[in-house]
Amino acid sequence: MEYIVITGVSTGIGYDAARYLIEKGYYIFGSVRKQSDADGLKVDFGDRFTPLVFDVTDIKGIKNAASQVKAIVGNTGLKALVNNAGIAVLGPLMHLPVEEFRKQLDVNVLGVFSVTQAFLPLLGADKKTKQSSSRIINISSVSGKIAFPFLGAYAASKHALEGMSDSLRRELKLYDIDVILIEPGNIITPIQDKSRKYFNRFQKTDYASILEGAGPILEDRLKFAMSVEVVSRTIHKAITSKTPKVRYPLPNKWISGWYLPRFLPARIVDSLVAKAFGI
């Protein structure tokens, strides 16, 4: 039996990744923040699933969860850690409350850092652990490479995650632990619905009319949103491949949503984006 920890499994990418990997024969530990979610997931996923109740910003809770996992897997260790838990804070940076920007980084960057530190011994950084060639899968985003208006806080968190992952991958060669980034575009998950509420708060700013126009743009992008199983299959590939890629970008549109924004001159991209958003 091979064991995997996934953070943020109550909905979306985390939930489907847990389902998919259980079907592939793995034993999954999945983190949630509420006991009620833990109870429901245990019913959904059955005997090859153990819920872990903690918030990725709670160091004590993370350490307790790592001890709980250690008690079950022993020196067998973990095959993989999937850092999926995250939030998206939207809005113009000029008006975004500092505490919300801080929360964005706390969850999406420091949360990954804290969870990774706690579980590294079980991934093979402790020489007592028998596990070798383990994997850390960090769920980033196309926003880790491309920053659009009103996604500044989210893009900052994913850019930071990309840089942190590169450094960590190079450091952990000492222990034969690989670090892999998955960079989805728009995926059909509840985070899309949760994110829309942020725009309503900026109606008294100069961005009000622009944000009203951004709504249809986001709705149009959702028409091309991919099934969450696309990410689950990629996570499985990253875990099982003998020679995994460092990054797995999953844009909705390869030309306009990946290659052009990254390789055209930045000023041209600025003009195209400003025109699209009506800025």
VOGU-3710 file (C-alpha; in Angstrom, 3 decimals, decimal comma):
1> meyivitgvs> 0,000/0,000/0,000  1,293/3,453/-0,944  0,183/6,490/1,034  -0,532/10,025/-0,156  -1,474/13,214/1,725  -3,664/15,768/-0,080  -4,591/19,127/1,439  -7,957/20,755/0,836  -10,118/17,787/-0,167  -13,564/19,033/0,830
11> tgigydaary> -14,383/20,189/-2,726  -12,922/20,816/-6,155  -9,490/19,622/-7,212  -8,662/18,074/-3,845  -11,887/16,079/-3,647  -11,569/14,702/-7,151  -7,864/13,947/-6,738  -8,656/11,914/-3,620  -11,399/10,031/-5,460  -9,211/9,374/-8,486
21> liekgyyifg> -6,147/8,213/-6,560  -8,207/5,944/-4,305  -9,564/4,324/-7,467  -5,956/3,822/-8,571  -5,235/1,878/-5,379  -3,613/4,470/-3,102  -4,438/5,159/0,523  -5,283/8,841/0,926  -5,024/11,184/3,890  -7,036/14,288/3,087
31> svrkqsdadg> -7,153/17,559/4,992  -10,334/19,512/5,699  -11,088/22,332/8,131  -14,398/21,057/9,507  -15,206/17,813/11,302  -18,529/17,650/9,454  -16,639/17,566/6,132  -14,336/14,882/7,503  -17,301/12,715/8,480  -18,932/13,110/5,075
41> lkvdfgdrft> -15,755/12,319/3,153  -15,154/9,192/5,191  -18,543/7,958/3,994  -17,777/8,970/0,392  -14,311/7,445/0,164  -14,446/4,422/2,451  -11,681/2,344/3,986  -8,733/3,727/2,018  -9,251/7,272/3,266  -8,441/8,999/6,542
51> plvfdvtdik> -9,530/12,615/7,049  -7,153/15,061/8,719  -8,831/18,051/10,353  -6,578/21,099/10,249  -6,161/24,503/8,640  -2,965/25,019/6,625  -2,344/28,242/8,583  -2,413/26,397/11,933  1,089/25,116/12,708  -0,012/23,092/15,731
61> giknaasqvk> -2,819/21,463/13,767  -0,436/20,593/10,924  2,058/18,975/13,299  -0,694/16,983/14,982  -1,848/15,742/11,579  1,694/14,705/10,643  1,911/12,721/13,896  -1,443/11,095/13,098  -0,194/10,032/9,682  3,116/8,803/11,130
71> aivgntglka> 1,230/6,560/13,561  -0,463/4,840/10,605  2,268/4,643/7,955  5,220/4,091/10,298  8,571/3,858/8,545  6,865/3,057/5,233  6,443/6,781/4,734  4,511/8,683/2,073  4,663/8,259/-1,667  3,497/11,818/-2,247
81> lvnnagiavl> 2,267/15,062/-0,726  -0,187/17,067/-2,817  -0,354/20,690/-1,672  -3,726/21,694/-3,059  -5,433/23,831/-0,386  -5,756/27,433/-1,490  -7,925/30,513/-1,809  -8,376/33,237/-4,427  -8,651/36,876/-3,331  -9,750/39,122/-6,197
91> gplmhlpvee> -9,893/42,860/-6,674  -7,859/45,901/-7,740  -4,660/46,074/-5,715  -5,169/49,775/-5,054  -8,240/49,023/-2,948  -7,525/45,535/-1,629  -7,298/45,478/2,184  -3,799/44,608/3,382  -5,149/41,884/5,688  -6,749/40,123/2,714
101> frkqldvnvl> -3,524/40,214/0,724  -1,734/38,835/3,773  -4,346/36,073/4,112  -3,826/35,172/0,447  -0,113/34,667/1,004  -0,628/33,003/4,370  -2,772/30,254/2,854  -1,256/29,798/-0,607  2,426/30,219/0,253  3,118/29,867/3,963
111> gvfsvtqafl> 0,487/27,131/4,198  2,330/25,078/1,574  5,642/25,821/3,296  4,357/24,737/6,723  2,663/21,569/5,503  5,700/20,574/3,456  8,080/21,037/6,383  5,879/18,925/8,650  5,573/16,010/6,218  9,094/15,977/4,761
121> pllgadkktk> 10,356/13,355/7,253  7,631/10,968/6,053  8,612/11,653/2,431  12,150/10,433/3,029  13,976/13,367/4,618  14,236/11,212/7,756  16,677/8,371/7,090  14,518/5,994/9,163  11,828/6,256/6,511  11,989/3,527/3,892
131> qsssriinis> 10,278/5,642/1,234  12,424/6,666/-1,740  11,744/8,672/-4,900  8,781/10,392/-3,286  7,020/13,371/-4,830  5,718/16,741/-3,661  3,019/17,981/-6,035  2,266/21,689/-5,674  -0,941/22,902/-7,288  -0,044/26,237/-8,813
141> svsgkiafpf> -1,911/27,973/-11,652  -1,355/29,623/-15,011  -1,416/32,722/-12,780  1,960/31,551/-11,489  3,356/32,662/-14,837  0,783/35,172/-16,150  -0,723/38,004/-14,079  -4,045/39,492/-15,211  -5,835/42,547/-13,764  -7,677/42,050/-10,481
151> lgayaaskha> -5,834/38,795/-9,817  -2,772/40,499/-8,365  -2,899/38,946/-4,892  -3,612/35,479/-6,272  -0,917/35,815/-8,952  1,566/36,995/-6,309  0,886/33,880/-4,242  1,295/31,552/-7,210  4,440/33,296/-8,467  5,868/32,848/-4,964
161> legmsdslrr> 4,856/29,190/-4,978  6,639/28,674/-8,298  9,884/30,179/-7,005  9,703/28,332/-3,700  9,079/25,053/-5,515  12,119/25,501/-7,759  14,402/26,121/-4,780  12,888/23,244/-2,824  13,261/20,813/-5,736  16,960/21,593/-6,001
171> elklydidvi> 17,512/21,318/-2,262  15,630/18,028/-1,912  17,743/16,207/-4,487  19,761/15,329/-1,374  16,901/13,025/-0,330  15,656/11,943/-3,788  12,420/13,873/-3,251  11,081/15,508/-6,408  8,977/18,686/-6,440  6,533/19,106/-9,310
181> liepgniitp> 4,224/21,984/-10,209  0,816/21,606/-11,834  -0,496/24,836/-13,384  -4,206/24,649/-14,212  -6,157/27,295/-16,051  -9,886/27,629/-15,429  -11,236/24,480/-13,799  -14,859/23,837/-12,917  -14,666/24,120/-9,117  -16,511/26,019/-6,352
191> iqdksrkyfn> -13,603/28,479/-6,085  -14,964/30,172/-9,223  -18,272/30,954/-7,516  -16,588/31,989/-4,272  -14,359/34,438/-6,144  -17,132/36,463/-7,805  -18,314/37,986/-4,522  -15,152/40,078/-4,237  -15,999/42,369/-7,149  -19,168/43,694/-5,523
201> rfqktdyasi> -17,145/45,534/-2,869  -15,521/47,939/-5,300  -18,611/49,648/-6,706  -17,613/53,052/-5,282  -14,157/53,035/-6,863  -12,981/54,160/-10,291  -12,834/50,495/-11,238  -16,577/49,926/-10,784  -17,580/50,018/-14,457  -14,474/48,086/-15,480
211> legagpiled> -15,268/45,358/-12,962  -18,828/45,168/-14,276  -17,365/44,532/-17,695  -14,942/42,005/-16,265  -17,854/39,853/-15,130  -18,842/38,800/-18,660  -15,164/38,212/-19,491  -14,855/35,815/-16,574  -18,151/34,159/-17,486  -16,880/33,668/-21,037
221> rlkfamsvev> -13,673/32,135/-19,703  -15,719/29,698/-17,634  -17,318/28,396/-20,842  -13,935/26,912/-21,627  -13,289/25,642/-18,101  -11,936/22,111/-17,937  -13,202/19,189/-15,941  -11,491/18,800/-12,595  -10,484/15,263/-13,584  -7,958/16,764/-16,005
231> vsrtihkait> -5,987/17,859/-12,949  -6,516/14,533/-11,159  -5,111/12,616/-14,113  -2,117/14,954/-14,237  -1,452/14,512/-10,518  -1,455/10,739/-11,043  0,935/11,112/-13,986  3,270/13,288/-11,918  3,316/10,681/-9,148  3,804/7,615/-11,342
241> sktpkvrypl> 6,063/8,841/-14,162  9,669/7,658/-13,995  10,755/10,970/-15,486  8,114/13,541/-14,515  8,175/17,046/-15,892  9,084/19,897/-13,578  5,862/21,689/-14,601  2,576/20,548/-16,080  0,772/23,620/-17,493  -2,925/23,024/-18,160
251> pnkwisgwyl> -4,192/26,184/-19,890  -7,650/26,303/-21,386  -6,277/27,800/-24,589  -2,647/27,120/-25,406  -2,128/29,993/-27,846  -4,000/32,913/-26,282  -3,920/31,610/-22,704  -0,318/30,458/-22,455  2,139/31,067/-25,287  1,244/34,607/-26,382
261> prflparivd> 1,022/36,196/-22,895  4,361/34,643/-21,951  6,378/35,270/-25,101  5,022/38,460/-26,655  6,705/41,696/-25,512  5,207/42,728/-22,171  4,031/46,142/-23,443  2,058/44,502/-26,233  0,443/42,118/-23,749  -0,358/45,100/-21,505
271> slvakafgi> -2,178/46,831/-24,360  -4,110/43,721/-25,387  -5,194/43,005/-21,816  -6,168/46,624/-21,161  -8,301/46,649/-24,295  -9,976/43,346/-23,362  -10,840/44,601/-19,864  -11,725/48,136/-20,899  -9,020/49,788/-18,818
//
